[in-house]
């Protein structure tokens, strides 16, 4: 009986140890969007990489400068045009994939049609004082990537 009890006890304790590890994915705390907002609203930005559904569309935005104003208006100037849209950065605890940030960078343009391709609730992958990397990860097809760099 003791020979059976000892291995059974060891197996049971092993299961508890493995299932209660400290690296379990649990709810991540919401990030404060304020530092990202502060970075974005300082200076002018250009798109240096934009991949939409696996297609590189960076060249479509060459020559445009993006300014993210404190009133959540995006002012875009370039190529003889002035365009405006809206933006916001919010904390979002809806994680579609484990790689998701919980900061969403929302971009919206009503017109022109060519700018609507940027409309998305982008996940902020990383950001520094001079670079913002956004992503929209898709389980069913190609993911989208958008990179702004400060001018």
Secondary structure, 3 states (H helix, E strand, C coil): CHHHHHHHHHHHHHHHHHHCCCCCCCCCCCCCCHHHHHHHCCCEEEEEEEEECCEECHHHHCCCEEEECCCCEEEEEECCEEEEEEEEEEECCCCCCCCCCCEEEEEECCCCHHHHHHCEEEEEEEECCCEEEEEECCCCCCCEEEEEEEC
